[in-house]
Amino acid sequence: MKKLINTPDSVLADSLRGLEAAHPELRIDHDARVVFRATPKPAGRVALVSGGGTGHEPLHAGYVGPGMLDAAACGAIFTSPTPDQVQAAIAGADAGAGVVQIVKNYTGDVMNFEMGAELAELESGIAVETVLVADDVAVEDSTFTAGRRGVGTTVLVEKIAGAAAEEGQDLASVAALARRVASGGRSMGVALTSSTVPAAGKPTFDLPEGEIEVGIGIHGEPGRRREPAAPASAVARMLVEPVLADLDFTQGPAIVLLNGMGATPLIELYVMYGEVAALLAEAGVAVARNLVGNYVTSLDMAGCSLTVLRADDEMLRLWDAPVQAPGLRWGV
């Protein structure tokens, strides 16, 4: 294993120190391992909190900033943050109008965020609304979840709900909007290689040179099936068809994320987006906005995922609103 690290045990701590050095607009509680905005939003505004295991950068710490999250709790690689970390994130982010926490549907995340919210409510009286993201059409259940996994739609929820909170919408409105975005997104991924967790020192699973894993999870969970390696046009169809079969995206505008898993060069992601865009147009899906790049990764996995969101005018307006986070920035 060759990685640019000091030791496997220090990866998270060292990464947070580097994040702080690179982004003085962030404040990091190194004991709790929570990333905050250095300048909190004004009192009386709803705060947004998320988090999860690290290894998926820029998710979640890279989305802390004006127009998006107020805090992100950072667990160890592929490991949920603890309830104490979640409580610290909620308490540190609250601006007096309550907190919406956005949680990917993994068993540890769901349990620990629920416990963290209960602690914050009991000890600080903070009103917390939880929004669950479960958008992966690849499987209904896996080792890590009860129900569908939460993947790419998480980014879209954090951006759109973050803009709503930034403009002063109340707790119930921000939570309802976040749930509407979460319910309107569907995702599907494919892996060309496994990822390598530093502490393990070897690939999480074996994937022969001539095969791809269709429907992979962001922690290396198995997909729907293995297929022979195929041209981008065929792989795009493997992603698009299950997404469109699960929800009708032809009744309004769509936001599309073509996401790299960490080790796929941008030239290949644009090849894939070209194929995806053609298939969506053929199916009658009107793509109003898109993102292409690494937004929800799995360490050094090669591959990509597709997320399609059934949007509306309010979602597009909030999507276009300014955002100033390390991992997403426009309109500023």
C-alpha positions in Angstrom: 0.0 0.0 0.0 1.4 3.4 -1.0 -0.5 6.4 0.4 0.5 10.0 1.3 -0.1 9.6 5.0 2.0 9.5 8.2 0.3 6.5 10.0 -3.0 4.8 9.4 -4.1 5.8 12.9 -3.4 9.5 12.4 -5.1 10.0 9.0 -8.2 11.8 10.2 -6.4 14.0 12.7 -3.7 14.9 10.2 -6.3 15.6 7.5 -8.3 18.0 9.8 -5.1 19.9 10.6 -4.5 20.3 6.9 -8.1 21.3 6.2 -7.8 24.0 8.9 -4.5 25.3 7.4 -5.9 25.5 3.9 -9.3 27.0 4.9 -9.1 29.7 7.6 -12.8 30.3 7.0 -13.4 27.1 8.9 -13.0 26.4 12.7 -12.2 22.9 13.8 -12.8 21.4 17.2 -9.9 18.9 17.1 -11.0 17.1 20.3 -14.5 16.5 19.1 -13.5 16.3 15.5 -16.2 18.6 14.3 -15.8 21.2 11.5 -17.6 24.5 12.0 -17.9 27.8 10.1 -15.3 30.2 11.6 -18.0 32.9 11.4 -21.4 31.6 12.5 -24.5 32.7 10.7 -26.7 35.4 12.3 -28.7 34.6 15.4 -32.2 33.4 14.7 -31.4 31.3 11.6 -31.8 27.6 11.3 -28.5 25.6 11.3 -27.7 22.6 9.2 -25.6 19.7 10.5 -24.4 16.6 8.8 -21.5 14.2 9.0 -20.4 10.6 8.8 -17.4 8.5 8.3 -14.5 10.2 6.5 -13.0 8.8 3.3 -15.8 10.4 1.2 -14.3 13.9 0.8 -15.4 16.5 0.1 -18.5 15.1 1.8 -19.1 16.3 4.6 -16.5 18.7 5.9 -16.0 20.2 2.5 -19.6 21.4 2.5 -19.3 23.6 5.6 -19.7 27.2 4.7 -22.2 30.0 3.8 -25.1 28.6 1.7 -24.6 25.0 2.9 -23.7 23.3 6.3 -22.9 25.0 9.6 -21.1 21.9 11.0 -20.0 18.4 10.1 -19.1 15.7 12.5 -16.2 13.6 11.3 -16.0 9.9 12.1 -13.1 7.7 11.5 -12.7 6.3 8.0 -16.0 4.7 6.9 -17.2 4.8 10.6 -20.1 6.9 12.0 -19.3 9.8 14.3 -20.2 9.1 17.9 -23.3 10.5 19.6 -21.0 12.9 21.6 -19.6 14.2 18.3 -23.1 14.8 16.9 -24.2 16.5 20.1 -21.1 18.8 19.9 -21.9 19.6 16.2 -25.5 20.5 17.0 -24.7 22.6 20.1 -21.9 24.5 18.3 -24.0 25.2 15.2 -27.3 26.2 16.8 -28.1 29.9 16.2 -31.3 29.9 18.3 -33.8 28.7 15.6 -33.2 24.9 15.8 -31.1 22.5 13.7 -31.8 20.3 10.8 -29.5 17.3 10.7 -29.0 15.4 7.4 -28.2 11.7 7.8 -27.3 9.1 5.2 -29.1 5.8 5.7 -26.5 3.7 7.3 -27.3 1.8 10.5 -24.5 3.4 12.6 -25.2 6.9 11.3 -28.9 6.7 12.0 -28.4 5.4 15.5 -25.7 7.8 16.5 -27.3 10.9 15.0 -30.6 10.1 16.7 -28.8 9.7 20.1 -26.8 12.9 19.5 -30.0 14.8 18.7 -31.7 13.4 21.9 -28.7 14.5 24.0 -28.7 18.0 22.4 -32.5 18.4 23.1 -32.3 17.1 26.6 -29.2 19.0 27.7 -29.5 22.2 25.7 -33.2 22.4 24.7 -32.3 22.6 21.0 -35.0 21.6 18.6 -33.6 19.1 16.1 -35.3 17.8 12.9 -33.7 14.7 11.3 -33.8 14.2 7.5 -32.8 10.8 6.2 -31.3 10.3 2.7 -31.9 6.8 1.2 -31.5 7.2 -2.5 -29.4 4.3 -3.8 -31.6 2.2 -6.1 -28.9 -0.6 -6.3 -30.2 -2.5 -3.2 -33.0 -2.4 -0.7 -30.9 -3.7 2.1 -27.2 -4.3 2.8 -24.8 -5.1 5.6 -24.7 -1.4 6.5 -28.3 -0.4 6.2 -32.0 -1.2 6.8 -33.4 0.0 3.5 -31.7 1.9 0.8 -28.2 3.5 1.3 -27.8 7.2 1.3 -25.4 8.4 -1.4 -25.2 11.3 -3.9 -28.6 13.0 -3.2 -27.0 13.9 0.2 -25.0 16.7 -1.6 -28.1 18.1 -3.3 -30.1 18.1 0.0 -27.2 19.9 1.8 -27.0 22.5 -0.9 -30.7 23.2 -1.4 -31.7 23.1 2.3 -28.6 25.1 3.1 -29.7 27.9 0.9 -33.2 27.9 2.4 -31.7 28.1 5.9 -29.3 30.9 4.8 -32.2 33.0 3.5 -34.1 32.7 6.8 -36.7 30.0 6.3 -37.9 28.5 9.6 -37.1 25.0 11.0 -40.3 23.3 9.8 -39.9 24.8 6.3 -36.2 23.8 5.9 -36.8 20.3 7.2 -39.8 19.8 4.9 -37.8 21.1 1.9 -34.9 18.8 2.7 -37.2 15.8 3.0 -38.8 16.7 -0.4 -35.3 16.8 -2.0 -34.3 13.5 -0.4 -37.4 11.8 -1.6 -37.0 13.1 -5.2 -33.4 11.9 -5.7 -32.2 8.5 -7.0 -28.7 7.2 -7.4 -26.7 4.3 -8.9 -23.0 3.6 -8.9 -20.4 1.4 -10.6 -16.9 0.5 -9.4 -13.9 -0.4 -11.6 -11.7 -1.1 -8.6 -12.0 -1.5 -4.8 -10.9 1.2 -2.3 -8.1 0.6 0.2 -8.7 1.6 3.8 -5.4 2.7 5.3 -5.8 0.6 8.4 -6.4 -2.5 6.4 -3.6 -1.9 3.9 -5.3 -3.9 1.1 -8.3 -3.6 -1.1 -11.6 -4.1 0.6 -12.7 -6.6 -2.1 -11.2 -8.4 -5.0 -12.4 -7.2 -8.5 -10.7 -8.9 -11.4 -9.2 -6.8 -14.1 -11.8 -7.6 -16.6 -14.9 -7.1 -14.4 -16.8 -4.1 -12.9 -19.2 -4.1 -9.9 -22.6 -2.6 -10.8 -24.5 -1.0 -7.9 -21.5 -0.5 -5.5 -21.9 1.3 -2.2 -19.6 4.1 -1.1 -17.9 1.9 1.6 -17.2 -1.0 -0.8 -20.5 -2.8 -0.2 -21.4 -5.3 -2.9 -23.6 -4.2 -5.8 -26.4 -5.9 -7.8 -24.0 -7.9 -9.9 -20.7 -8.2 -11.6 -20.3 -7.6 -15.3 -17.5 -7.8 -17.9 -15.8 -4.4 -18.4 -17.7 -2.5 -21.1 -17.5 0.8 -23.0 -18.7 4.0 -21.4 -21.9 3.9 -23.4 -22.9 0.5 -22.0 -21.9 1.5 -18.4 -24.0 4.7 -18.7 -27.0 2.6 -19.6 -26.4 0.4 -16.5 -26.6 3.5 -14.4 -29.4 5.4 -16.1 -31.9 2.6 -16.7 -32.4 1.6 -13.0 -32.7 5.2 -11.9 -35.3 6.0 -14.5 -37.2 2.7 -13.7 -37.5 3.8 -10.1 -39.0 7.3 -10.5 -40.6 9.4 -13.2 -38.3 12.3 -14.0 -40.1 13.5 -17.1 -42.7 15.8 -15.3 -40.3 18.8 -14.6 -36.7 19.9 -14.5 -34.0 17.6 -13.2 -30.6 18.2 -11.4 -28.0 15.6 -12.3 -24.8 14.7 -10.5 -22.2 12.6 -12.3 -19.9 11.8 -9.4 -16.4 10.4 -9.4 -15.6 7.8 -6.7 -12.1 9.2 -6.0 -9.7 7.7 -8.6 -11.4 8.3 -11.9 -9.9 11.2 -14.0 -12.1 14.0 -15.0 -11.7 13.2 -18.7 -13.5 9.9 -18.1 -16.2 11.5 -16.0 -17.0 13.8 -18.9 -17.1 10.9 -21.3 -19.6 9.3 -18.9 -21.6 12.5 -18.6 -21.9 12.8 -22.4 -23.3 9.3 -22.6 -25.6 9.8 -19.6 -26.9 13.2 -20.9 -27.8 11.5 -24.2 -29.7 8.7 -22.5 -31.6 11.1 -20.3 -32.6 13.3 -23.3 -33.8 10.2 -25.2 -35.9 9.3 -22.2 -37.5 12.8 -22.0 -35.7 14.0 -18.9 -35.0 17.8 -19.1 -31.7 18.4 -17.3 -31.8 22.0 -15.9 -28.5 21.8 -13.8 -25.6 19.4 -13.6 -22.4 18.7 -11.6 -19.6 16.6 -12.9 -16.7 15.8 -10.6 -15.7 14.2 -7.3 -18.3 15.1 -4.7 -19.0 11.8 -2.7 -15.9 9.6 -3.0 -14.8 6.3 -1.6 -11.1 6.9 -0.9 -9.2 5.7 -4.0 -12.0 3.7 -5.7 -12.2 4.0 -9.5 -15.7 4.3 -10.8 -18.6 6.8 -10.8 -22.2 7.2 -9.7 -25.2 8.9 -11.1 -27.7 11.0 -9.1 -30.9 12.4 -10.7 -33.1 14.8 -8.7 -36.7 15.6 -9.7 -36.6 19.3 -9.0 -39.0 22.3 -9.2 -38.7 26.0 -9.5 -38.0 26.5 -5.8 -35.2 23.9 -5.8 -33.6 25.4 -8.8 -33.7 28.9 -7.3 -32.1 27.6 -4.1 -29.6 25.5 -6.1 -28.5 28.7 -7.9 -28.1 30.6 -4.6 -24.5 31.5 -3.6 -22.5 28.9 -1.8 -19.0 29.3 -0.3 -17.7 26.0 1.0 -14.4 24.3 0.2 -16.0 21.6 -1.9 -18.7 23.7 -3.6 -18.5 27.4 -4.5 -20.4 29.7 -6.9 -22.2 33.0 -6.9 -19.7 34.7 -4.5 
